[in-house]
Amino acid sequence: MSLLTLAIAEDYNQEGDARLNKDEFADALDFYTKGIELKCNDDQLNATMYTNRARVHFCVGKPEKHASYSYLLYLSVSTRAVIGQFSGP
């Protein structure tokens, strides 16, 4: 992972947070999705962006999207934990 990719993903996440705090849900969703699509190797940042994107779906009344993202995140993190690639807090 390049440092540039990580920096861009962090920027997308921060911009998504700013838009979410202003209740600009469509824009927040777009920024989180762009950050996720970069596929950076920072598991914590990816988990944060997936969680934030799920939160946007929950806020706009699409809890089924929230549940599916949360489940995918659970599978991703639990799989890494099983094979020893996850370093928790």
C-alpha positions as CSV (number, residue, x, y, z in Angstrom):
1,M,0.0,0.0,0.0
2,S,1.4,3.3,-0.9
3,L,1.3,6.1,1.6
4,L,-0.5,8.2,-1.0
5,T,-3.4,5.7,-1.2
6,L,-3.7,5.6,2.6
7,A,-3.7,9.4,2.8
8,I,-6.4,9.7,0.1
9,A,-8.5,7.0,1.9
10,E,-8.1,9.0,5.2
11,D,-9.2,12.2,3.4
12,Y,-12.3,10.5,2.0
13,N,-13.2,9.2,5.4
14,Q,-12.8,12.6,7.0
15,E,-14.8,14.3,4.3
16,G,-17.5,11.6,4.7
17,D,-17.5,12.3,8.5
18,A,-17.9,16.1,7.8
19,R,-20.8,15.4,5.4
20,L,-22.5,13.0,7.8
21,N,-22.3,15.6,10.6
22,K,-24.2,18.0,8.3
23,D,-26.8,15.3,7.4
24,E,-25.6,15.3,3.8
25,F,-26.1,11.6,3.6
26,A,-25.7,11.1,-0.2
27,D,-22.4,12.9,-0.2
28,A,-21.2,11.1,2.9
29,L,-22.1,7.8,1.3
30,D,-20.2,8.7,-1.8
31,F,-17.0,9.7,0.1
32,Y,-17.0,6.5,2.3
33,T,-17.6,4.4,-0.9
34,K,-14.7,6.1,-2.7
35,G,-12.4,5.4,0.3
36,I,-13.4,1.8,0.4
37,E,-12.9,1.4,-3.3
38,L,-9.2,2.4,-2.9
39,K,-8.7,-1.0,-1.1
40,C,-5.9,0.3,1.2
41,N,-4.3,-2.3,3.4
42,D,-5.2,-0.4,6.7
43,D,-7.7,-2.8,8.2
44,Q,-8.8,-0.3,10.9
45,L,-9.4,2.4,8.4
46,N,-11.4,0.1,6.1
47,A,-13.5,-1.1,9.1
48,T,-14.2,2.5,10.0
49,M,-15.3,3.4,6.5
50,Y,-17.5,0.3,6.2
51,T,-19.0,1.1,9.6
52,N,-19.6,4.7,8.7
53,R,-21.2,3.8,5.4
54,A,-23.5,1.4,7.2
55,R,-24.4,4.2,9.7
56,V,-25.4,6.4,6.7
57,H,-27.7,3.7,5.4
58,F,-29.2,3.3,8.9
59,C,-29.7,7.1,9.1
60,V,-31.6,7.2,5.8
61,G,-33.8,4.3,6.7
62,K,-32.1,1.4,4.9
63,P,-31.3,-0.8,7.8
64,E,-31.0,-3.9,5.5
65,K,-27.9,-2.2,4.0
66,H,-26.6,-1.5,7.5
67,A,-27.0,-5.1,8.5
68,S,-25.3,-6.5,5.3
69,Y,-22.3,-4.2,5.7
70,S,-21.9,-5.0,9.3
71,Y,-22.1,-8.7,8.6
72,L,-19.4,-8.4,5.8
73,L,-17.2,-6.5,8.2
74,Y,-17.7,-9.2,10.8
75,L,-16.7,-11.9,8.4
76,S,-13.7,-9.9,7.2
77,V,-12.4,-9.2,10.7
78,S,-13.2,-12.7,12.1
79,T,-11.5,-14.3,9.1
80,R,-8.3,-12.3,9.7
81,A,-8.4,-13.1,13.4
82,V,-8.6,-16.8,12.7
83,I,-5.6,-16.8,10.3
84,G,-3.6,-14.4,12.6
85,Q,-3.6,-11.3,10.4
86,F,-5.8,-9.1,12.7
87,S,-4.1,-7.1,15.3
88,G,-6.7,-5.9,17.7
89,P,-6.5,-2.9,20.0
